[in-house]
């Protein structure tokens, strides 16, 4: 199992759709919401995907085809 974190940015037309729920079911991922901000114009959410690395990549590709802008969150190494 892998844990990968992303920021997802989307428009208001997608705000009321169960995008993350559907991803979790379709790709058998555990989706953890870490932070979010919604406005009338757009929104973003920071999520952690926990699951098979190939399934995470398929989920990210699926988000891109839906028009969600996906940015990986890089973690700083612990020293």
N, C-alpha and C positions, 0 to 999 in steps of 0.2 A: 504494500500500500504506500502511496505517496501523498504528501501534503503540499499543495501549491496554493499560493495566494494571488489574488487579482483584484484590480479595480475595474468595475464595469460601469460604463457611462451609457445612458440611453435617453431617448426623448419621451415626452409625456404620453404619446400614443401607446407606449409599452408599459407605462406605470402600473396599470391595473391587471396585467397579465401574469399568470403564475409561472414565469420563466424559470426561476430557480427551482421551484418544486418539480416542474417537468424535467429539468436537467437531472436532478437527483434520481428521479424514477427511471428515466430513459437510459442513463449511463451508470446507474448503481453507485452514485456518489453520495457522500455525506457532505452537505453544504452548510457551512457555518457563516452567518452574517456577523461581520465584525464592526462595521460602521456604515452609516448611510446618510444621504442628504437628498431630499426631494423638494422640488419647487414646482411652480406652475409650468415652467418651460422645459425642464430637464431633471435628471437625477443621476446619482452615482451611488454605488454600493461597493464596499470592500468585502470580499468573500474569501473563505478558505475552502478548497475542494479537497476532500480526502477520498482516495480510491485508487484504482488501477491507473498507472500513468498514461496508458494508451486511451483509456476512457476519458480521462481529463482532457487530453488533447482533442479528442472527438467532440467533447462538450464545448471547448473553446472555439473550435471551427464552426460548430452549430450556432453559437452566439454571434460570431462574425457574420454568418449568412443571414441572421435575423436583423442585422444593423446595429448590434450592440458593440460599442468600442471597448476592447479588452486590453488592459495593460497589466503585465505581470508586476508584482510587488517583489522587489529584491530585498532580501533580508541581509543586514550587515553582519559580518562574521563576529562572533563573540571572542574577545581577546582576554 
